[in-house]
Amino acid sequence: MAKRQTTKLSNQIIVRMDDQTKEAFMNKVQSEGKTASELIMGWIRSYIAEERQEAPDLTTMHAELQNLKQQVAVIQNELLGKTAA
């Protein structure tokens, strides 16, 4: 049988919720054979492991959009010139 982690856990996060939500959560957790702590710690570890997404550089995006607009205009002009000929 695998040995459980023996690190002493002494910190807590308090979450306030209504009785109905807590009861529904605890019933579901228990029916799945898990503990609330195991499930919540899994969520926390998953959240910590996520790569942080930086906000997009709007100045660069704007410049790229303007460049694309110019390219489309050139292509449109070329096509119109060919269809007129």
N, C-alpha and C positions, 0 to 999 in steps of 0.2 A: 504494500500500500504506500502511496506517495506521502511524503512528510509535508505537513502544512508549514507555511512560512511562520517563523516565530518572532518576527519583528514586532516590537511593542507599538501598538497604535494608540495614541493618546489624544489626538486632535479631533475636533468635531466641527461640522458645519451644521448650523440649525436652519431648517427650512420650514417656514410656516405655511400651513394649508388647512383647508376645511376638513372636517371629520369624514365627509363622504368620499373625498378624493383620497385621503390617507387609507381609508378602509378598502376602497377598490384597488389601490396600488398594492397594499399588503396582501390582499387576497390573491391577486394575480401573481405576485412574486412567490408566494407560498405554494400556489398550485403548480408553478414551474420548478419547484424544488430549489429555489435560490433564496438568498437573503437580500434585504434591501441594501445593505452595505456593499455586498458583492456587485450588485447591479449598478449602483451609483458610482462606485469606484471604477468600474469598467467604463462608464460614460466619461468620468473625469480623465482617466488615462487616455482615452480615445481623443478627447478634446485637446489635451496637452500635446499629443503626438501630431495633430493636424498641422500642416504647413500654414504659416501665416501668409495671408494674401494681402499684398500691398495695394493701396489705392492706385488706380490707373493715373498715369501722367496725362492730364487733359490737354496740356500745351502741345505735347508730342502728338497726341491723337488728333488734335485740330489741324496741325501742320500736315499730317499724313492724309487726312480727309481732303484738305485743300489740294494736295498733290494729286490725289485720285480724281478729283473733280476736273482738274486741268487735263489729265490724261484722257478722261472720258470725252471732254470737249474736243480734243485733238482727233480722237477716233471718230467722233460724230461728224466733224468737218470733213475728214477724209472720206467717210462713207457717203456723205451728201454730195461731195465733189464727184465721186465715181458714178453715182446714180444720175446726176445731171448731165454727164457726158454721153 
